[in-house]
């Protein structure tokens, strides 16, 4: 069992390194112009990561694909934020956010992570996986929403027929701007945390998160390819920046990962890479009733069953 745990940790680290390369290569190919720059960093308490950013491309205005592997002592802030009791920790993960140029291409976010806790003698006392992905369109195309959710459902159903509905519910309830009349950030996806051996056996939790993470490009790139050349004007760009403002509000006010990173002296540039390059905060802005902008807003106020 100990050897299996060590193997899963090593395999997960190797997986996110390879996946970072695969996703970055696919995004560069799709963009056709911009290239990722890499910033390698070290964490003072132990470990480090690779932050990769692409900006001002043909398709992607700004995107970040980050990997990290960190370890060290569990601080008081970590105990309070994560509600854990341990002496040491290890965490590895891949996190990405993509902000497209064209308002008809949705923003997307994904995160896949593994966590281990140890006692004073470095005996492992707990471990789990977490993650998911969600889509934030600016204009609603129902076929895109259905494609995204069905892709995730197919992955979930390979492991447990109840996963998709449970993880979709988690996502709908998590990515919410409660200060904005419980308006969701987008059309959701799946979100899960503290995924342990139960209800799995052996290395199935790792295989599940591996399958989820590998489905990202299949879930997102077909949407990009359908919408990246859609004609748009200043009115659509204005709406995109209004909705990006809501994205910023969620990340800075509610997102647990952002708040955890900032409160525990995480690397600020890597944490805030998720923020879009341009946003608007127009006072009391409301779209015209019945407009395409209003159509999206109604979905954000009343989440749907897309599959």
C-alpha positions in Angstrom: 0.0 0.0 0.0 2.9 2.4 0.8 4.6 1.7 -2.5 1.3 2.2 -4.3 0.8 5.6 -2.6 4.3 6.7 -3.6 3.7 5.5 -7.2 0.4 7.4 -7.5 2.2 10.6 -6.2 5.0 10.2 -8.8 2.6 9.3 -11.6 0.4 12.3 -10.9 3.4 14.7 -11.0 4.5 13.2 -14.2 1.0 13.4 -15.6 0.5 17.1 -15.0 4.0 17.9 -16.4 3.1 16.0 -19.6 -0.4 17.5 -19.7 0.9 21.0 -19.4 3.1 20.4 -22.5 0.2 18.9 -24.4 -2.3 21.7 -23.7 0.2 24.4 -24.3 1.2 22.9 -27.7 -2.5 22.5 -28.7 -3.3 26.1 -27.8 -0.2 27.5 -29.6 -1.3 25.5 -32.7 -4.8 26.8 -32.5 -3.7 30.4 -32.0 -1.2 30.3 -34.9 0.7 33.4 -33.7 1.5 33.7 -30.0 3.7 31.4 -28.1 3.9 30.6 -24.4 6.6 32.1 -22.2 7.7 30.1 -19.2 8.5 31.4 -15.7 10.1 28.8 -13.4 9.8 29.6 -9.7 10.8 28.1 -6.4 8.8 28.2 -3.2 10.8 29.2 -0.1 9.3 26.4 2.0 9.9 23.7 -0.6 9.1 22.9 -4.2 8.2 25.2 -7.1 6.4 25.3 -10.4 6.2 26.4 -14.0 4.0 29.3 -15.0 3.3 29.5 -18.7 1.5 32.5 -20.2 0.4 33.3 -23.7 -0.8 36.8 -24.6 -2.1 38.9 -27.5 -2.5 36.1 -30.0 -4.9 35.6 -32.9 -7.3 33.6 -30.8 -6.2 33.9 -27.2 -5.9 37.3 -25.6 -4.5 35.9 -22.4 -4.1 32.3 -21.1 -2.2 30.7 -18.3 -1.3 27.0 -17.9 0.5 26.5 -14.6 1.9 23.4 -12.9 3.2 23.2 -9.3 4.7 20.7 -6.9 5.1 22.2 -3.4 5.7 20.8 0.1 6.5 22.0 3.6 5.1 22.7 7.0 1.4 23.2 7.5 1.1 26.8 8.7 -1.6 28.2 11.0 -3.2 30.0 8.0 -3.4 26.6 6.1 -5.0 24.9 9.1 -7.6 27.6 9.3 -8.3 27.8 5.6 -8.3 24.1 4.8 -9.6 22.9 8.1 -6.9 20.3 8.5 -4.8 19.0 11.3 -1.3 17.9 10.2 2.4 18.9 10.5 3.5 18.7 6.8 2.0 18.6 3.4 2.6 17.9 -0.3 0.5 19.4 -3.1 0.7 19.1 -6.9 -1.6 20.5 -9.5 -2.3 21.9 -12.9 -4.4 25.0 -13.2 -5.4 26.9 -16.3 -7.5 29.8 -17.4 -8.1 30.9 -21.0 -9.4 34.3 -22.0 -10.2 34.4 -25.7 -10.0 37.4 -28.0 -13.3 36.9 -29.7 -16.4 37.6 -27.5 -18.1 34.6 -29.1 -15.5 32.2 -27.7 -16.0 31.4 -24.1 -13.5 31.7 -21.3 -12.6 28.3 -19.6 -11.1 27.3 -16.3 -9.7 24.0 -15.2 -7.9 22.7 -12.2 -6.6 19.2 -11.2 -4.7 18.7 -7.9 -3.4 16.1 -5.5 -2.9 16.7 -1.8 -1.1 14.7 0.9 -0.8 15.3 4.7 1.8 14.0 7.1 2.3 13.8 10.8 5.4 15.1 12.7 7.4 11.9 11.7 6.4 12.3 8.0 4.0 9.4 8.1 1.2 10.0 5.5 -2.1 10.5 7.3 -4.4 11.6 4.5 -4.5 12.2 0.8 -7.1 13.2 -1.9 -7.7 14.5 -5.4 -9.7 17.5 -6.4 -10.5 19.6 -9.5 -12.8 20.1 -12.4 -13.5 22.5 -15.2 -16.2 25.1 -16.1 -17.2 27.2 -19.1 -17.9 31.0 -19.0 -19.5 32.1 -22.3 -20.3 35.7 -23.2 -22.9 34.7 -25.7 -24.9 31.5 -25.4 -24.7 28.8 -28.0 -26.7 25.9 -26.7 -24.8 23.3 -28.9 -21.6 24.5 -27.3 -23.0 24.1 -23.7 -24.3 20.6 -24.6 -21.0 19.5 -26.1 -19.0 20.7 -23.1 -21.3 19.0 -20.5 -21.7 15.8 -22.5 -18.0 15.4 -22.8 -17.7 15.6 -19.0 -20.6 13.3 -18.5 -19.1 10.6 -20.6 -15.9 10.7 -18.6 -17.7 10.6 -15.3 -20.0 7.8 -16.4 -17.0 5.5 -17.0 -16.4 5.5 -13.2 -19.7 6.2 -11.5 -23.1 7.0 -13.0 -23.8 9.4 -10.2 -20.6 11.4 -10.5 -21.7 13.8 -13.3 -24.9 15.0 -11.6 -23.2 15.3 -8.2 -20.2 17.2 -9.6 -22.3 19.4 -11.8 -24.4 20.4 -8.8 -21.1 21.2 -6.9 -20.0 23.4 -9.7 -23.3 25.2 -10.1 -23.3 25.9 -6.3 -19.6 26.9 -6.1 -19.0 29.3 -9.0 -21.6 31.8 -7.8 -21.4 35.6 -7.2 -23.7 35.6 -4.2 -23.4 39.4 -3.9 -24.9 39.5 -7.4 -28.3 37.9 -6.7 -26.7 34.4 -6.8 -25.6 34.9 -10.4 -23.4 32.0 -11.6 -20.0 32.8 -13.3 -21.0 30.9 -16.4 -22.7 27.6 -17.5 -20.8 25.4 -15.1 -19.2 22.1 -15.6 -18.0 19.7 -12.9 -16.3 20.4 -9.6 -15.1 17.9 -6.9 -12.8 17.8 -3.9 -11.6 15.4 -1.3 -11.8 12.4 -3.7 -10.3 9.5 -1.8 -10.2 5.7 -2.3 -13.9 5.3 -1.3 -15.9 4.6 -3.4 -13.0 3.5 -5.6 -10.5 0.7 -5.2 -6.8 0.7 -5.9 -5.6 3.6 -8.1 -9.0 4.5 -9.5 -9.1 8.0 -8.0 -5.9 8.8 -10.0 -7.3 7.2 -13.1 -10.5 9.2 -12.8 -8.8 12.6 -12.5 -6.3 11.6 -15.2 -9.3 10.9 -17.5 -11.0 14.1 -16.6 -7.9 16.2 -17.2 -7.2 14.5 -20.5 -10.8 15.4 -21.7 -10.1 19.1 -21.4 -9.0 19.7 -25.0 -11.9 17.6 -26.4 -14.3 19.6 -24.3 -13.0 23.0 -25.2 -11.2 23.2 -28.5 -14.1 22.2 -30.8 -16.0 25.2 -29.3 -13.0 27.5 -30.0 -12.8 26.3 -33.6 -16.5 26.9 -34.2 -16.5 30.5 -32.8 -13.1 32.0 -33.2 -13.9 33.6 -36.6 -17.4 34.8 -35.7 -17.8 38.4 -36.7 -18.0 40.8 -33.7 -18.0 44.5 -33.0 -17.5 47.0 -30.1 -20.9 46.2 -28.6 -20.0 42.5 -28.2 -16.5 43.4 -26.8 -18.1 45.8 -24.3 -20.4 42.9 -23.1 -17.4 40.6 -22.9 -15.6 43.0 -20.6 -18.7 43.5 -18.4 -18.9 39.7 -17.9 -15.1 39.6 -17.3 -15.7 42.0 -14.5 -18.0 39.4 -12.9 -15.2 36.8 -13.4 -12.8 39.1 -11.5 -15.3 39.6 -8.7 -15.7 35.9 -8.1 -12.0 35.2 -8.2 -11.1 37.9 -5.7 -14.1 37.6 -3.4 -15.1 34.0 -3.4 -12.6 31.6 -5.0 -11.1 29.4 -2.3 -8.0 28.7 -4.3 -7.2 32.3 -4.9 -7.9 33.3 -1.3 -5.8 30.4 0.0 -2.9 31.3 -2.2 -2.9 34.9 -1.2 -3.4 34.2 2.5 -0.5 31.7 2.6 2.1 33.8 0.8 1.7 32.0 -2.5 3.3 33.3 -5.7 1.1 36.3 -6.5 1.8 36.4 -10.3 0.9 32.8 -10.7 -2.2 33.1 -8.6 -3.5 36.2 -10.4 -2.7 34.9 -13.9 -6.4 33.9 -13.9 -7.5 37.5 -14.2 -8.5 38.8 -17.7 -6.4 41.5 -19.4 -9.3 44.0 -19.8 -12.5 44.4 -17.9 -15.4 46.9 -17.3 -17.3 47.8 -14.2 -20.0 50.1 -15.6 -22.4 51.3 -12.9 -25.6 49.4 -12.7 -25.3 47.9 -16.2 -28.2 45.8 -17.4 -28.6 44.3 -20.9 -31.8 45.1 -22.9 -34.6 42.6 -22.1 -34.8 39.9 -24.8 -31.3 40.6 -26.2 -28.6 38.0 -26.7 -26.8 39.5 -23.7 -29.9 39.1 -21.6 -30.4 35.5 -22.8 -27.0 34.6 -21.3 -27.8 36.4 -18.0 -31.0 34.5 -17.6 -29.0 31.2 -17.8 -26.6 32.5 -15.2 -29.4 33.2 -12.9 -31.1 29.9 -13.5 -28.7 27.0 -14.2 -29.8 24.4 -16.7 -29.5 20.6 -17.1 -27.5 20.6 -20.4 -27.4 16.9 -21.0 
